[in-house]
């Protein structure tokens, strides 16, 4: 049987359509696996990174409120900063809990170090809040903060050495 030009053209066109269909199916399959990989990445490491960034910001804001309560002598501002400190403590603890839920052993070690420092910091911060509320001499809250500062510095230095 002799193949006519019409048959050859139809066969070539059919093969082209079948190859295009196969490439489309392969592309859709690869896009699906790429979508799942990106979803895993967004829900995993990227979300953890966002939580770490929020955690660092919350700590900085807590320290800022502490500094503000030390520096002010206005009773209304002292109450405002005291409320901020309480709220920001809760936020730090919430974020700390989120970080610890799915953390690796290395991160758990760093978080345990943070917990130890937190236990040292909170009584001193309570003392700062109490002395600021009493509004005694301006030097008294500063002395309490100075006792906490060396422990904080040691923690920061050791963390930087590990990094």
C-alpha positions in Angstrom: 0.0 0.0 0.0 1.3 3.4 -1.0 1.0 6.2 1.4 -0.4 9.3 -0.2 0.7 12.8 0.6 -2.6 13.4 2.3 -2.0 10.5 4.6 1.6 11.5 5.4 0.5 15.0 6.3 -2.3 13.8 8.5 0.1 11.3 10.3 2.7 14.0 10.8 0.1 16.5 12.1 -1.3 13.8 14.4 2.1 13.0 15.8 2.7 16.7 16.4 -0.6 17.0 18.3 0.2 13.9 20.4 3.7 15.2 21.3 2.2 18.6 22.2 -0.4 16.8 24.4 2.4 14.7 26.1 4.4 17.9 26.8 1.3 19.6 28.3 0.7 16.7 30.6 4.3 16.7 31.7 4.3 20.4 32.3 1.1 20.2 34.4 2.6 17.4 36.4 5.8 19.3 37.1 3.9 22.5 38.0 1.9 20.5 40.5 5.0 19.2 42.2 6.5 22.6 42.1 3.4 24.1 43.7 3.6 21.5 46.5 7.3 22.2 47.1 6.6 25.9 47.3 3.7 25.3 49.6 5.9 23.2 51.9 8.5 25.9 51.9 6.1 28.7 52.7 4.4 26.7 55.5 7.7 25.5 56.9 11.0 27.5 56.9 9.6 30.8 55.7 6.9 30.8 58.4 9.5 30.0 61.0 11.7 32.8 59.7 8.7 35.2 60.0 8.1 34.0 63.5 11.7 34.6 64.4 11.6 38.1 62.9 8.4 38.8 64.9 10.1 37.4 68.0 13.1 39.7 67.6 10.8 42.7 67.0 8.7 41.9 70.1 11.9 41.6 72.3 13.1 44.9 70.9 9.8 46.6 71.7 9.8 45.1 75.2 13.2 46.6 75.8 12.0 49.9 74.3 9.1 50.0 76.8 11.4 49.2 79.6 13.8 52.0 78.6 10.9 54.4 78.3 9.5 53.5 81.8 13.0 54.1 83.2 13.4 57.5 81.5 10.0 59.0 82.2 8.8 60.7 85.4 5.3 61.4 84.2 2.9 59.1 86.2 0.5 58.8 83.2 3.3 57.7 80.9 4.6 55.3 83.5 1.2 53.6 83.6 1.1 53.5 79.8 4.6 51.9 79.6 3.8 49.5 82.4 0.8 48.3 80.4 2.9 48.0 77.3 5.4 45.9 79.1 2.8 43.5 80.3 1.3 43.2 76.8 4.6 42.8 75.1 5.7 40.1 77.6 2.7 38.1 76.6 3.5 38.5 73.0 7.1 37.4 73.5 5.9 34.3 75.4 3.4 33.5 72.7 6.0 33.8 70.0 8.5 31.8 72.1 5.9 29.0 72.3 5.3 29.1 68.6 9.1 28.8 67.9 9.5 25.9 70.3 6.7 23.8 68.7 8.5 22.6 65.7 12.1 23.5 66.4 15.1 21.4 65.8 17.4 20.3 68.6 19.9 23.1 67.9 17.1 25.7 68.1 15.7 24.1 71.2 19.1 24.6 72.8 19.1 28.3 71.9 15.5 28.6 73.2 16.5 27.0 76.5 19.3 29.5 76.8 16.7 32.3 76.1 14.4 30.8 78.8 17.2 30.9 81.3 17.9 34.5 80.5 14.2 35.3 80.6 14.0 33.9 84.2 16.8 36.3 85.2 15.3 39.3 83.3 11.7 39.1 84.5 12.3 39.7 88.2 14.6 42.6 87.4 12.1 44.0 85.0 9.4 43.7 87.7 11.7 45.6 90.1 12.2 48.3 87.4 8.4 48.6 87.0 7.8 48.7 90.7 10.5 51.4 91.3 9.2 53.4 88.3 5.7 53.3 89.7 6.9 54.5 93.0 8.8 57.1 91.0 11.7 57.3 93.5 15.0 58.8 92.4 15.9 58.5 88.8 19.0 56.4 89.6 17.2 53.6 91.3 15.6 51.9 88.2 18.9 52.4 86.4 20.8 50.5 89.0 18.4 47.6 88.7 18.8 47.7 84.9 22.6 47.8 85.2 22.5 44.5 87.2 20.7 42.8 84.3 22.8 44.3 81.5 26.0 42.2 82.1 24.0 38.9 82.0 22.3 40.1 78.8 25.7 41.1 77.3 27.2 37.7 78.1 24.3 36.0 76.4 24.6 38.2 73.3 28.3 37.6 73.1 28.1 33.9 73.4 25.3 33.7 70.8 27.5 35.7 68.4 30.5 33.4 68.9 28.3 30.4 68.1 27.1 32.0 64.9 
